[in-house]
């Protein structure tokens, strides 16, 4: 009889690709799943998981929280692969090198970054591949301006080189440079179409929110898919569409029916996060989104801003200070329904938009664990998947458990998938698949992070296994586990 390195015995095994949902033993050897069996398997390590769900590890398409501390929080939320695809990094080679040298608990991967390539060409920035390249220069006007054709060609040339170096696609933060020529966006989509890799867009403003936008943010994405043939992924459709989500999803549905490739993702929170000095938070513009100063709360401060004077004061004092923008009231069922429809949309992925941990002490120590109170973030960083399982399955019954599992595993694997062969071994739990496995208690799994206690880990994720190695075992994070491997396009 074969003896496997590790056997997870008697769990409820869910494999979204084959539709398996039954009690099985799972045998793992050498970092891969080798057997999924109705009869008991023999293992050097045999862990009984009776009553627990055993499924592919969750794949987060949208995490800006890529250091060790952020990954650990995500591990406790069931995640095994963390991808930075929306902002991306440029050059990706440097981002992969850094993660490889430092070591990561979870698998990681990066898209290239249109915004940073644009900063390189228009600001003369010398990019490092760190996310800070973008965040430190986000407010500078010169990178946001419409560009001449020759400059666009240079930007596209940089992106093309990065795709050849293994980038998983192109992150396009067009919403942060919302006045650029729509022709530039189409050029970038054209490059994606030629290389067979997806784009990941933070959309421009919708016409309902900014009648002066050069093009409606949703129309732009679906049109690029239809005109260029590129696979366009629509990031956090909940937070950029807010109350207009039905119109936006209707557009997506229509072009899909005509054969265009547009995929979507959403996170189950009503608040976004941005610098309090962001243009759209100017007191005179708030009404466009149905917001008031009371919709805004500063990270690390209790409660919301009291009024216009407090907002003006906060914007003046520290425009870069992180602020929650409560776009929709999560406690109002009619408002939460907008978010729910984005999550329940056919084939929508659950993705976090996890933000990097902010260290109020000023000194970041990504290896300190448990996290000290000085480390704060958006609760979605810590709780998106626990919350999706709690709310969508257990409390609201909007989607079945296997369907939510599919949206956390197979759906994101296939979004990245076509041009990235390594992703075909992820998001699946069957012989030959990578041994990235999440084991959770369906009756207890929940988020615990809140807007006041932002980095509190989720509960109910019993084991999280990456490449056959435990990162979370018996609900405890293993601080010595760094089995994360790069995911690259070639
Ligand atoms: Zn975004």
Boltz pocket constraint, residues with backbone or C-beta under 6 A from the ligand:
constraints:
  - pocket:
      binder: B
      contacts: [[A, 86], [A, 202], [A, 235], [A, 236]]
      max_distance: 6.0
